[in-house]
Amino acid sequence: MQAQARALLWLISLRDSHLDAIKEAVEADDAGAVVG
């Protein structure tokens, strides 16, 4: 049971960091579009 919980937490943190990366990429794209 503990291994399952740990795997779930790992997946959640992985997803969160992935969303952060996407957000940063989108903001960078927006900045480039405004400057360009």
PyMOL Python script that loads the backbone (N, CA, C, O; Angstrom):
from pymol import cmd

cmd.read_pdbstr("""\
ATOM      1  N   MET A   1       0.842  -1.206   0.000  1.00  0.00           N
ATOM      2  CA  MET A   1       0.000   0.000   0.000  1.00  0.00           C
ATOM      3  C   MET A   1       0.878   1.258   0.000  1.00  0.00           C
ATOM      4  O   MET A   1       0.585   2.231  -0.694  1.00  0.00           O
ATOM      5  N   GLN A   2       1.954   1.221   0.785  1.00  0.00           N
ATOM      6  CA  GLN A   2       2.814   2.395   0.861  1.00  0.00           C
ATOM      7  C   GLN A   2       3.507   2.645  -0.482  1.00  0.00           C
ATOM      8  O   GLN A   2       3.702   3.790  -0.891  1.00  0.00           O
ATOM      9  N   ALA A   3       3.874   1.557  -1.157  1.00  0.00           N
ATOM     10  CA  ALA A   3       4.523   1.701  -2.463  1.00  0.00           C
ATOM     11  C   ALA A   3       3.563   2.355  -3.457  1.00  0.00           C
ATOM     12  O   ALA A   3       3.979   3.167  -4.284  1.00  0.00           O
ATOM     13  N   GLN A   4       2.290   2.003  -3.377  1.00  0.00           N
ATOM     14  CA  GLN A   4       1.291   2.598  -4.273  1.00  0.00           C
ATOM     15  C   GLN A   4       1.173   4.093  -4.012  1.00  0.00           C
ATOM     16  O   GLN A   4       1.126   4.894  -4.946  1.00  0.00           O
ATOM     17  N   ALA A   5       1.125   4.462  -2.734  1.00  0.00           N
ATOM     18  CA  ALA A   5       0.995   5.873  -2.380  1.00  0.00           C
ATOM     19  C   ALA A   5       2.208   6.656  -2.875  1.00  0.00           C
ATOM     20  O   ALA A   5       2.081   7.774  -3.373  1.00  0.00           O
ATOM     21  N   ARG A   6       3.382   6.049  -2.729  1.00  0.00           N
ATOM     22  CA  ARG A   6       4.605   6.726  -3.158  1.00  0.00           C
ATOM     23  C   ARG A   6       4.599   6.915  -4.675  1.00  0.00           C
ATOM     24  O   ARG A   6       5.001   7.963  -5.179  1.00  0.00           O
ATOM     25  N   ALA A   7       4.142   5.899  -5.391  1.00  0.00           N
ATOM     26  CA  ALA A   7       4.075   5.986  -6.852  1.00  0.00           C
ATOM     27  C   ALA A   7       3.089   7.069  -7.272  1.00  0.00           C
ATOM     28  O   ALA A   7       3.326   7.799  -8.235  1.00  0.00           O
ATOM     29  N   LEU A   8       1.983   7.165  -6.544  1.00  0.00           N
ATOM     30  CA  LEU A   8       0.969   8.165  -6.866  1.00  0.00           C
ATOM     31  C   LEU A   8       1.528   9.574  -6.654  1.00  0.00           C
ATOM     32  O   LEU A   8       1.333  10.457  -7.488  1.00  0.00           O
ATOM     33  N   LEU A   9       2.224   9.775  -5.532  1.00  0.00           N
ATOM     34  CA  LEU A   9       2.818  11.080  -5.255  1.00  0.00           C
ATOM     35  C   LEU A   9       3.844  11.436  -6.325  1.00  0.00           C
ATOM     36  O   LEU A   9       3.946  12.587  -6.749  1.00  0.00           O
ATOM     37  N   TRP A  10       4.605  10.422  -6.757  1.00  0.00           N
ATOM     38  CA  TRP A  10       5.624  10.643  -7.781  1.00  0.00           C
ATOM     39  C   TRP A  10       4.973  11.080  -9.088  1.00  0.00           C
ATOM     40  O   TRP A  10       5.454  11.998  -9.752  1.00  0.00           O
ATOM     41  N   LEU A  11       3.878  10.422  -9.452  1.00  0.00           N
ATOM     42  CA  LEU A  11       3.168  10.774 -10.682  1.00  0.00           C
ATOM     43  C   LEU A  11       2.612  12.191 -10.606  1.00  0.00           C
ATOM     44  O   LEU A  11       2.675  12.942 -11.579  1.00  0.00           O
ATOM     45  N   ILE A  12       2.067  12.551  -9.449  1.00  0.00           N
ATOM     46  CA  ILE A  12       1.491  13.887  -9.280  1.00  0.00           C
ATOM     47  C   ILE A  12       2.579  14.952  -9.405  1.00  0.00           C
ATOM     48  O   ILE A  12       2.386  15.960 -10.085  1.00  0.00           O
ATOM     49  N   SER A  13       3.718  14.732  -8.752  1.00  0.00           N
ATOM     50  CA  SER A  13       4.806  15.710  -8.816  1.00  0.00           C
ATOM     51  C   SER A  13       5.353  15.796 -10.232  1.00  0.00           C
ATOM     52  O   SER A  13       5.749  16.868 -10.689  1.00  0.00           O
ATOM     53  N   LEU A  14       5.374  14.654 -10.929  1.00  0.00           N
ATOM     54  CA  LEU A  14       5.856  14.631 -12.305  1.00  0.00           C
ATOM     55  C   LEU A  14       4.931  15.467 -13.188  1.00  0.00           C
ATOM     56  O   LEU A  14       5.384  16.257 -14.016  1.00  0.00           O
ATOM     57  N   ARG A  15       3.632  15.277 -12.995  1.00  0.00           N
ATOM     58  CA  ARG A  15       2.645  16.012 -13.787  1.00  0.00           C
ATOM     59  C   ARG A  15       2.740  17.513 -13.497  1.00  0.00           C
ATOM     60  O   ARG A  15       2.668  18.335 -14.411  1.00  0.00           O
ATOM     61  N   ASP A  16       2.904  17.860 -12.216  1.00  0.00           N
ATOM     62  CA  ASP A  16       2.983  19.270 -11.843  1.00  0.00           C
ATOM     63  C   ASP A  16       4.198  19.935 -12.484  1.00  0.00           C
ATOM     64  O   ASP A  16       4.095  21.044 -13.008  1.00  0.00           O
ATOM     65  N   SER A  17       5.346  19.263 -12.444  1.00  0.00           N
ATOM     66  CA  SER A  17       6.550  19.853 -13.029  1.00  0.00           C
ATOM     67  C   SER A  17       6.383  19.967 -14.542  1.00  0.00           C
ATOM     68  O   SER A  17       6.895  20.902 -15.157  1.00  0.00           O
ATOM     69  N   HIS A  18       5.666  19.015 -15.141  1.00  0.00           N
ATOM     70  CA  HIS A  18       5.424  19.046 -16.586  1.00  0.00           C
ATOM     71  C   HIS A  18       4.545  20.251 -16.930  1.00  0.00           C
ATOM     72  O   HIS A  18       4.788  20.944 -17.918  1.00  0.00           O
ATOM     73  N   LEU A  19       3.524  20.494 -16.106  1.00  0.00           N
ATOM     74  CA  LEU A  19       2.633  21.631 -16.346  1.00  0.00           C
ATOM     75  C   LEU A  19       3.408  22.935 -16.210  1.00  0.00           C
ATOM     76  O   LEU A  19       3.193  23.872 -16.978  1.00  0.00           O
ATOM     77  N   ASP A  20       4.316  22.995 -15.223  1.00  0.00           N
ATOM     78  CA  ASP A  20       5.123  24.197 -15.036  1.00  0.00           C
ATOM     79  C   ASP A  20       5.979  24.451 -16.274  1.00  0.00           C
ATOM     80  O   ASP A  20       6.109  25.589 -16.725  1.00  0.00           O
ATOM     81  N   ALA A  21       6.557  23.388 -16.817  1.00  0.00           N
ATOM     82  CA  ALA A  21       7.410  23.522 -17.999  1.00  0.00           C
ATOM     83  C   ALA A  21       6.590  24.038 -19.183  1.00  0.00           C
ATOM     84  O   ALA A  21       7.056  24.882 -19.949  1.00  0.00           O
ATOM     85  N   ILE A  22       5.378  23.530 -19.324  1.00  0.00           N
ATOM     86  CA  ILE A  22       4.504  23.970 -20.418  1.00  0.00           C
ATOM     87  C   ILE A  22       4.148  25.448 -20.240  1.00  0.00           C
ATOM     88  O   ILE A  22       4.145  26.221 -21.198  1.00  0.00           O
ATOM     89  N   LYS A  23       3.846  25.827 -18.983  1.00  0.00           N
ATOM     90  CA  LYS A  23       3.484  27.218 -18.704  1.00  0.00           C
ATOM     91  C   LYS A  23       4.637  28.154 -19.072  1.00  0.00           C
ATOM     92  O   LYS A  23       4.430  29.203 -19.682  1.00  0.00           O
ATOM     93  N   GLU A  24       5.859  27.756 -18.687  1.00  0.00           N
ATOM     94  CA  GLU A  24       7.027  28.586 -18.981  1.00  0.00           C
ATOM     95  C   GLU A  24       7.228  28.706 -20.488  1.00  0.00           C
ATOM     96  O   GLU A  24       7.550  29.783 -20.991  1.00  0.00           O
ATOM     97  N   ALA A  25       7.037  27.601 -21.207  1.00  0.00           N
ATOM     98  CA  ALA A  25       7.212  27.614 -22.661  1.00  0.00           C
ATOM     99  C   ALA A  25       6.179  28.537 -23.306  1.00  0.00           C
ATOM    100  O   ALA A  25       6.501  29.280 -24.234  1.00  0.00           O
ATOM    101  N   VAL A  26       4.947  28.491 -22.820  1.00  0.00           N
ATOM    102  CA  VAL A  26       3.885  29.335 -23.368  1.00  0.00           C
ATOM    103  C   VAL A  26       4.187  30.804 -23.093  1.00  0.00           C
ATOM    104  O   VAL A  26       4.000  31.655 -23.962  1.00  0.00           O
ATOM    105  N   GLU A  27       4.655  31.099 -21.876  1.00  0.00           N
ATOM    106  CA  GLU A  27       4.975  32.485 -21.544  1.00  0.00           C
ATOM    107  C   GLU A  27       6.135  32.979 -22.403  1.00  0.00           C
ATOM    108  O   GLU A  27       6.146  34.130 -22.839  1.00  0.00           O
ATOM    109  N   ALA A  28       7.108  32.105 -22.642  1.00  0.00           N
ATOM    110  CA  ALA A  28       8.251  32.474 -23.481  1.00  0.00           C
ATOM    111  C   ALA A  28       7.765  32.742 -24.905  1.00  0.00           C
ATOM    112  O   ALA A  28       8.223  33.683 -25.553  1.00  0.00           O
ATOM    113  N   ASP A  29       6.844  31.919 -25.387  1.00  0.00           N
ATOM    114  CA  ASP A  29       6.285  32.108 -26.727  1.00  0.00           C
ATOM    115  C   ASP A  29       5.541  33.443 -26.800  1.00  0.00           C
ATOM    116  O   ASP A  29       5.665  34.177 -27.780  1.00  0.00           O
ATOM    117  N   ASP A  30       4.771  33.749 -25.759  1.00  0.00           N
ATOM    118  CA  ASP A  30       4.014  35.000 -25.738  1.00  0.00           C
ATOM    119  C   ASP A  30       4.972  36.190 -25.764  1.00  0.00           C
ATOM    120  O   ASP A  30       4.751  37.154 -26.497  1.00  0.00           O
ATOM    121  N   ALA A  31       6.032  36.120 -24.965  1.00  0.00           N
ATOM    122  CA  ALA A  31       7.012  37.203 -24.916  1.00  0.00           C
ATOM    123  C   ALA A  31       7.665  37.375 -26.287  1.00  0.00           C
ATOM    124  O   ALA A  31       7.870  38.499 -26.747  1.00  0.00           O
ATOM    125  N   GLY A  32       7.989  36.263 -26.931  1.00  0.00           N
ATOM    126  CA  GLY A  32       8.603  36.326 -28.257  1.00  0.00           C
ATOM    127  C   GLY A  32       7.651  36.936 -29.270  1.00  0.00           C
ATOM    128  O   GLY A  32       8.072  37.706 -30.133  1.00  0.00           O
ATOM    129  N   ALA A  33       6.381  36.602 -29.174  1.00  0.00           N
ATOM    130  CA  ALA A  33       5.388  37.118 -30.110  1.00  0.00           C
ATOM    131  C   ALA A  33       5.236  38.630 -29.925  1.00  0.00           C
ATOM    132  O   ALA A  33       5.115  39.367 -30.904  1.00  0.00           O
ATOM    133  N   VAL A  34       5.243  39.088 -28.679  1.00  0.00           N
ATOM    134  CA  VAL A  34       5.090  40.515 -28.406  1.00  0.00           C
ATOM    135  C   VAL A  34       6.315  41.276 -28.910  1.00  0.00           C
ATOM    136  O   VAL A  34       6.188  42.330 -29.533  1.00  0.00           O
ATOM    137  N   VAL A  35       7.500  40.731 -28.634  1.00  0.00           N
ATOM    138  CA  VAL A  35       8.739  41.396 -29.057  1.00  0.00           C
ATOM    139  C   VAL A  35       8.867  41.352 -30.573  1.00  0.00           C
ATOM    140  O   VAL A  35       9.250  42.343 -31.194  1.00  0.00           O
ATOM    141  N   GLY A  36       8.548  40.204 -31.171  1.00  0.00           N
ATOM    142  CA  GLY A  36       8.705  40.037 -32.615  1.00  0.00           C
ATOM    143  C   GLY A  36       7.621  40.768 -33.364  1.00  0.00           C
ATOM    144  O   GLY A  36       7.594  40.739 -34.594  1.00  0.00           O
TER     145      GLY A  36
END
""", "prot")
cmd.dss("prot")
cmd.show_as("cartoon", "prot")
cmd.util.cbc("prot")
cmd.orient("prot")
